Amino acid sequence: MTEAPMRTKMLAALGLVCVSSTVGILYKISQAASGGFKYSTTSAICIAEFIKMTMSMSFHVGDATHHEDSQSKLMTAVATARNQLSSHAVLHIWLLAGLYMVNNQLSFNVYMLADPGTIFLFKAGSTMIVATIQCLCVGKKFSMEQWKAMFLQGVGMIIVQYNPCKSSSRYEPKAYFLMVLSTVLTGLCAVRNEYLVKNYKIGLNVQNLVLYGGGVWMNFLAFLLLPNPNSSQAEMGFFDGYDNPLAIGVVFANSMIGLAITAVYKYADAVTKCIASDITAVVLCIVSSLFFELTPSITMWCGVTVVCFAVHLYTGAQAPVPPKEARELPVKADVVGKEFEEGSAEELEKVPLD
């Protein structure tokens, strides 16, 4: 595969920075003065998931790899999706959609307690939590250099959150508990994604179509059961509050964030995504210190520098070298993979998992 030019990589990274920064700022400024949000947070994510589902559907129908001259694009798209999917695969994807649904609603609660800069920097500096979950759940290995970099990220976050004037943390313990919980859910989402990639041969557009479809009905169900848990109002309709441009902006930004991340991975790489995340965290720290409750200090900016530096140490660290037996497995896996290319998703499920 031909590597994309540097200009394309930079544009993809810039797009991710802009969308991510917009999401962080909109989540904060769209809150009502009396507490909570001026719209239903479950309906906002439900509408965003519907938009992403529609886009994934159009991408899949327009994909030329399954087109046949004798049939319409829609018929071949449906047939291809049915061949790739099974009931087990759909359930696994919907489990991932459920984790995303809970994490999205948790994020709204976190933004009520902390500033966008702190939240994004916490995400960048909490790699150790995600790595620990991957080690325990899927047995993923990390080198000593990677663990050192992750430890340094955690130290940097402590420096950022320590207020030397008050000799205490910047926010109440509840805020940090929710951010840790959100990070744990992010780690579980990463584990589920890895499981789907390794055990099911499903196209990206088809997987996204099922994922976002599950997100639509799950968030709608959450709306019916919890009309608006983040608002001080007892009742709120599904479309209430969308006369406010900020609420529409939250929906639009959530719809675009998936496309921005996909563009980075398609035209750039994971290192570029880390750089974009660092820039986003720094930008939001500056915005939060100017307009929100984040009080800037030399200690804070030193901590921000430590976290960003540790992120790049992690991305540049060498992965652990697999043992001799493991190095021989890819040859066998490649042969099995070629057999799967002509098989269905149901056949893939019959293979025993390691």
C-alpha positions as CSV (number, residue, x, y, z in Angstrom):
1,M,0.0,0.0,0.0
2,T,1.4,3.4,-1.1
3,E,2.1,5.7,1.8
4,A,0.1,8.9,1.8
5,P,1.9,12.2,1.3
6,M,2.8,14.2,4.4
7,R,0.3,16.9,3.4
8,T,-2.5,14.4,3.5
9,K,-1.4,13.1,6.9
10,M,-1.2,16.6,8.3
11,L,-4.7,17.4,7.0
12,A,-6.1,14.2,8.5
13,A,-4.5,15.1,11.9
14,L,-5.7,18.7,11.7
15,G,-9.2,17.4,11.0
16,L,-9.1,15.2,14.1
17,V,-7.7,18.1,16.3
18,C,-10.5,20.4,15.1
19,V,-13.3,17.9,15.6
20,S,-12.0,16.6,19.0
21,S,-11.5,20.2,20.3
22,T,-15.0,21.1,19.1
23,V,-16.5,18.2,20.9
24,G,-14.8,19.1,24.2
25,I,-15.8,22.7,24.0
26,L,-19.4,22.0,23.0
27,Y,-19.9,19.5,25.8
28,K,-18.9,22.2,28.2
29,I,-20.7,25.3,26.9
30,S,-23.9,23.5,26.0
31,Q,-24.7,23.0,29.7
32,A,-27.5,24.9,31.3
33,A,-26.7,27.5,33.9
34,S,-29.0,25.7,36.4
35,G,-27.1,22.4,36.0
36,G,-27.3,19.6,33.5
37,F,-27.8,20.1,29.8
38,K,-30.4,22.0,27.8
39,Y,-31.3,18.9,25.7
40,S,-31.5,15.1,26.2
41,T,-28.0,13.7,26.1
42,T,-29.4,10.2,25.1
43,S,-31.3,11.7,22.2
44,A,-28.2,13.6,21.1
45,I,-26.2,10.5,20.9
46,C,-29.1,8.6,19.3
47,I,-29.4,11.1,16.5
48,A,-25.6,11.1,16.0
49,E,-25.6,7.3,15.8
50,F,-28.4,7.4,13.3
51,I,-26.4,9.8,11.1
52,K,-23.3,7.6,11.3
53,M,-25.4,4.5,10.5
54,T,-26.8,6.2,7.4
55,M,-23.3,7.2,6.3
56,S,-22.0,3.7,6.9
57,M,-24.9,2.3,4.9
58,S,-24.2,4.6,1.9
59,F,-20.5,3.8,2.1
60,H,-21.3,0.1,2.0
61,V,-23.8,0.4,-0.9
62,G,-21.3,2.5,-2.9
63,D,-18.4,0.1,-2.3
64,A,-17.4,-1.2,-5.7
65,T,-15.8,-4.4,-4.5
66,H,-19.2,-6.2,-4.3
67,H,-20.9,-4.7,-7.3
68,E,-22.1,-7.1,-10.1
69,D,-23.3,-6.1,-13.5
70,S,-26.4,-8.3,-13.4
71,Q,-27.7,-7.0,-10.0
72,S,-28.3,-3.6,-8.4
73,K,-25.9,-2.1,-5.9
74,L,-28.4,-2.4,-3.1
75,M,-29.0,-6.1,-3.7
76,T,-25.3,-7.0,-3.8
77,A,-24.7,-4.8,-0.7
78,V,-27.4,-6.7,1.3
79,A,-26.1,-10.1,0.1
80,T,-22.5,-9.2,1.0
81,A,-23.6,-8.0,4.5
82,R,-25.6,-11.2,5.1
83,N,-22.7,-13.4,4.1
84,Q,-20.4,-11.6,6.5
85,L,-22.7,-11.4,9.5
86,S,-24.1,-14.0,11.9
87,S,-26.2,-13.9,15.0
88,H,-23.1,-14.3,17.2
89,A,-21.3,-11.6,15.4
90,V,-24.2,-9.2,15.7
91,L,-24.5,-9.8,19.4
92,H,-20.7,-9.2,19.9
93,I,-21.0,-5.9,18.0
94,W,-24.0,-4.9,19.9
95,L,-22.2,-5.6,23.2
96,L,-19.5,-3.1,22.0
97,A,-22.3,-0.6,21.1
98,G,-23.7,-1.0,24.7
99,L,-20.2,-0.1,26.1
100,Y,-20.0,2.9,23.9
101,M,-23.5,4.0,24.9
102,V,-22.7,3.8,28.6
103,N,-19.3,5.6,28.1
104,N,-20.9,8.4,26.0
105,Q,-23.4,9.1,28.8
106,L,-20.7,8.9,31.4
107,S,-18.7,11.5,29.4
108,F,-21.6,14.0,29.8
109,N,-21.5,13.6,33.5
110,V,-17.7,14.1,33.6
111,Y,-18.0,17.3,31.7
112,M,-20.3,18.6,34.4
113,L,-17.5,18.1,37.0
114,A,-14.2,19.0,35.1
115,D,-12.9,21.1,32.3
116,P,-12.3,19.8,28.7
117,G,-8.5,20.2,29.0
118,T,-8.2,18.0,32.1
119,I,-10.5,15.4,30.5
120,F,-8.6,15.1,27.3
121,L,-5.2,15.1,29.0
122,F,-6.5,12.4,31.4
123,K,-7.4,10.3,28.4
124,A,-3.9,10.8,26.9
125,G,-2.2,10.0,30.2
126,S,-4.2,6.9,31.2
127,T,-2.7,4.4,28.8
128,M,-1.6,2.2,31.7
129,I,-5.2,1.5,32.7
130,V,-6.1,0.5,29.1
131,A,-2.9,-1.6,28.8
132,T,-3.6,-3.4,32.1
133,I,-7.1,-4.4,30.9
134,Q,-5.7,-5.7,27.6
135,C,-3.1,-7.7,29.5
136,L,-5.7,-9.3,31.8
137,C,-8.4,-9.9,29.2
138,V,-6.6,-10.8,26.0
139,G,-3.0,-11.4,27.2
140,K,-1.5,-8.6,25.2
141,K,2.2,-8.0,26.0
142,F,4.1,-4.7,26.4
143,S,7.8,-4.1,26.6
144,M,9.5,-2.7,29.7
145,E,10.1,0.6,27.7
146,Q,6.3,0.9,27.0
147,W,5.5,0.3,30.7
148,K,8.0,2.9,31.8
149,A,6.4,5.4,29.3
150,M,2.9,4.6,30.6
151,F,4.1,5.1,34.2
152,L,5.6,8.5,33.2
153,Q,2.2,9.4,31.7
154,G,0.5,8.7,35.1
155,V,3.1,10.8,36.9
156,G,2.5,13.6,34.5
157,M,-1.2,13.5,35.2
158,I,-0.6,13.7,39.0
159,I,1.5,16.8,38.4
160,V,-1.2,18.4,36.3
161,Q,-3.9,17.7,38.9
162,Y,-2.0,18.7,41.9
163,N,-2.8,22.3,43.1
164,P,0.3,23.5,45.0
165,C,-1.6,26.5,46.4
166,K,-4.2,24.3,48.2
167,S,-2.0,21.2,48.5
168,S,-4.8,19.2,47.1
169,S,-6.2,17.9,43.8
170,R,-8.0,20.3,41.4
171,Y,-11.3,18.5,41.5
172,E,-13.4,16.4,43.9
173,P,-12.7,12.7,44.0
174,K,-16.0,12.0,42.2
175,A,-14.6,13.6,39.0
176,Y,-11.5,11.4,39.0
177,F,-13.5,8.3,39.8
178,L,-15.8,8.9,36.8
179,M,-12.7,9.6,34.5
180,V,-11.1,6.4,35.6
181,L,-14.4,4.5,35.0
182,S,-14.6,6.1,31.6
183,T,-11.0,5.0,30.9
184,V,-11.8,1.4,32.0
185,L,-14.8,1.3,29.6
186,T,-12.5,2.6,26.9
187,G,-10.2,-0.3,27.6
188,L,-13.0,-2.8,27.5
189,C,-14.1,-1.3,24.1
190,A,-10.5,-1.8,22.8
191,V,-10.6,-5.4,24.0
192,R,-14.0,-6.0,22.2
193,N,-12.7,-4.4,19.1
194,E,-9.6,-6.6,19.1
195,Y,-11.8,-9.7,19.6
196,L,-14.0,-8.7,16.6
197,V,-11.1,-8.1,14.3
198,K,-9.4,-11.4,15.3
199,N,-12.4,-13.7,15.2
200,Y,-14.7,-12.3,12.6
201,K,-14.0,-11.4,9.0
202,I,-16.4,-8.5,8.6
203,G,-15.9,-5.4,6.4
204,L,-15.5,-2.1,8.2
205,N,-18.6,-0.5,6.7
206,V,-20.7,-3.5,7.6
207,Q,-19.4,-3.6,11.1
208,N,-20.0,0.1,11.6
209,L,-23.5,-0.3,10.2
210,V,-24.4,-2.9,12.8
211,L,-22.5,-1.0,15.5
212,Y,-24.3,2.3,14.9
213,G,-27.6,0.6,14.4
214,G,-27.2,-0.9,17.8
215,G,-26.3,2.5,19.2
216,V,-29.5,3.9,17.8
217,W,-31.9,1.5,19.5
218,M,-29.9,1.4,22.7
219,N,-29.7,5.1,23.2
220,F,-33.4,5.4,22.3
221,L,-34.2,2.8,24.9
222,A,-32.1,4.7,27.4
223,F,-34.0,7.9,26.5
224,L,-37.3,6.1,27.3
225,L,-36.0,4.7,30.6
226,L,-33.9,7.8,31.6
227,P,-35.5,10.8,29.8
228,N,-32.6,13.1,30.8
229,P,-30.5,12.1,33.8
230,N,-28.1,15.0,33.4
231,S,-30.8,17.7,33.5
232,S,-32.5,19.4,36.4
233,Q,-35.8,19.2,34.5
234,A,-38.0,16.2,35.4
235,E,-39.2,15.7,31.8
236,M,-37.7,16.5,28.4
237,G,-38.9,15.5,25.0
238,F,-36.7,13.8,22.4
239,F,-36.3,16.9,20.3
240,D,-36.5,19.5,23.0
241,G,-33.6,21.9,23.2
242,Y,-32.5,21.5,19.5
243,D,-33.6,25.1,18.8
244,N,-30.2,25.9,20.4
245,P,-27.3,25.8,17.9
246,L,-25.0,24.3,20.6
247,A,-27.2,21.2,20.9
248,I,-27.1,20.7,17.1
249,G,-23.4,21.2,17.2
250,V,-23.0,18.4,19.8
251,V,-24.9,16.1,17.5
252,F,-22.9,17.1,14.4
253,A,-19.5,16.8,16.2
254,N,-20.4,13.4,17.5
255,S,-21.3,12.3,14.0
256,M,-18.0,13.5,12.5
257,I,-15.6,12.2,15.2
258,G,-15.7,8.7,13.9
259,L,-15.0,9.8,10.3
260,A,-12.1,11.9,11.5
261,I,-10.5,9.0,13.4
262,T,-11.0,6.7,10.4
263,A,-9.4,9.2,8.1
264,V,-6.3,9.4,10.4
265,Y,-5.9,5.6,10.4
266,K,-6.5,5.4,6.6
267,Y,-4.3,8.2,5.4
268,A,-1.8,8.4,8.4
269,D,-1.0,6.1,11.3
270,A,-1.4,5.6,15.0
271,V,1.6,7.9,15.8
272,T,-0.2,10.7,13.9
273,K,-3.3,10.1,16.0
274,C,-1.2,10.3,19.2
275,I,0.2,13.6,18.0
276,A,-3.2,14.9,17.2
277,S,-4.4,13.8,20.7
278,D,-1.5,15.7,22.3
279,I,-2.3,18.8,20.3
280,T,-5.9,18.6,21.2
281,A,-5.1,18.2,24.9
282,V,-2.8,21.2,24.9
283,V,-5.3,23.4,22.9
284,L,-8.1,22.5,25.4
285,C,-5.9,23.1,28.4
286,I,-5.3,26.6,27.0
287,V,-9.0,27.1,26.3
288,S,-9.9,25.8,29.7
289,S,-7.4,28.1,31.5
290,L,-8.9,31.1,29.6
291,F,-12.6,30.4,29.7
292,F,-13.3,27.6,32.1
293,E,-12.3,26.7,35.7
294,L,-8.8,25.4,35.0
295,T,-6.3,27.6,36.9
296,P,-3.0,27.7,35.0
297,S,0.4,27.4,36.8
298,I,4.0,26.4,36.0
299,T,3.4,23.1,37.7
300,M,0.4,22.4,35.5
301,W,2.2,23.1,32.2
302,C,5.2,21.0,33.3
303,G,2.8,18.2,33.9
304,V,1.2,18.7,30.5
305,T,4.7,18.5,28.9
306,V,5.5,15.3,30.8
307,V,2.3,13.6,29.6
308,C,2.8,14.6,26.0
309,F,6.5,13.5,26.1
310,A,5.5,10.2,27.7
311,V,2.9,9.6,25.0
312,H,5.6,9.9,22.3
313,L,8.0,7.7,24.3
314,Y,5.3,5.0,24.3
315,T,4.7,5.3,20.5
316,G,8.4,5.1,19.8
317,A,9.1,2.3,22.2
318,Q,9.9,-1.1,20.8
319,A,7.2,-3.7,21.2
320,P,8.2,-7.0,23.0
321,V,9.9,-9.6,20.8
322,P,7.7,-12.7,20.6
323,P,9.2,-16.1,21.5
324,K,10.4,-18.5,18.8
325,E,7.2,-20.5,18.9
326,A,5.1,-17.3,18.4
327,R,7.2,-16.1,15.5
328,E,6.4,-19.3,13.7
329,L,2.6,-18.9,14.1
330,P,2.0,-16.1,11.5
331,V,2.9,-18.5,8.6
332,K,0.1,-20.9,9.8
333,A,-2.2,-18.0,10.5
334,D,-1.6,-16.7,7.0
335,V,-2.6,-20.0,5.5
336,V,-5.8,-20.1,7.6
337,G,-6.6,-16.5,6.7
338,K,-6.5,-17.4,3.0
339,E,-9.0,-20.2,3.6
340,F,-11.2,-17.8,5.4
341,E,-11.3,-15.3,2.5
342,E,-13.8,-17.5,0.7
343,G,-15.7,-18.6,3.9
344,S,-18.6,-17.0,5.7
345,A,-18.8,-15.5,9.1
346,E,-20.5,-18.6,10.4
347,E,-17.5,-20.7,9.3
348,L,-15.2,-18.4,11.1
349,E,-17.0,-19.0,14.4
350,K,-16.3,-22.7,14.2
351,V,-12.6,-22.1,14.7
352,P,-11.6,-22.7,18.4
353,L,-10.4,-19.5,20.1
354,D,-6.9,-19.5,21.6
